Amino acid sequence: MTVVVKEVARYYDPKVMPHLWCAGCGNGVITLAIMRAFAALDWDPNDIVLTSGIGCSSRLPFYVKVNTLHTTHGRALAFATGIKFAKPDFHVVVVTGDGDATAIGGNHFIHACRRNIDITCILINNQTYGMTSGQVSPTTGYGLFASSAPYGNIEHSFDLSALAQAAGASYVARSTVYHVEMLPKLIQQGFEHKGFSFIEVLSACPTYFGKYNKMSKPVDMFNWYKDIAININKLKENEKPPTGMVTIGVLHEEEKPEYIEEYDKMVQRAKAQIS
């Protein structure tokens, strides 16, 4: 652990501890993974903007020593888009939750994917509204339980990685908080990719999701992610995972025109016609 702390020291401010997350929450694992990806690329903290919306996950920028912006509910990607336009050389990263990004922020999410703007979105999917007592979110699985679904959820959930790919994201990856070595590598690849990068992280919320679904101990939730995850590299081409399993790894990657670069080209064409 000492080695990891030294690795990320320039991105970490111990003065902000202790954090406010519950015991067993996966957000600490994800915070460290993000800082490890920063360190692997040797990014200058002054050149990074970490943006978030509202929710347990959106408190993450408070604990990372870079430029940060805590925005309104569901609007983190909209703010990040403005930052990228104003400062295209900055590394713009969004941390958001399943409710923040795909309920109130759903339209911002799909259009950021569609535009393929050079932003990395790390979506922490704990399948619940953890900040407001564990209600059903857009990713709570059918038949699972929540404070607002004591008899079982009757809604069908989003597959967020499939949604991102269908909407146009050019890099899509998924991991879990159990896979602590895979996660920072996927995030680093997302940072290096030119275009909209989406990394979904299945994360533990034993306080609410776990409590309502008989996994109130953190170790139960981490073991659950271990059991349901299958690396996409272990599947044959176009092979679907077994029922109840979730693919992890790089799910989609392609090169396509990036929005800011295309916008600049359009501006130059307009100037050429005027002159």
Secondary structure, DSSP 8 states (H G I E B T S, - for coil): -HHHHHHTGGGB-GGG-S----TT-THHHHHHHHHHHHHHHT--GGGEEEEE-SSSGGGGGGGBSSEEEE-STT-HHHHHHHHHHH-TTSEEEEEEEHHIIIIITHHHHHHHHHHT-S-EEEEEE-SSBTTTT-B--TT--TT--BTTBTT---S----HHHHHHHHT-SEEEEEETT-TTHHHHHHHHHHHSSS-EEEEEE---IIIIIHHTT--SHHHHHHHHHHHEEEGGGS-TT----TT-EEEEEEEE-----HHHHHHHHHHHHHHHH-
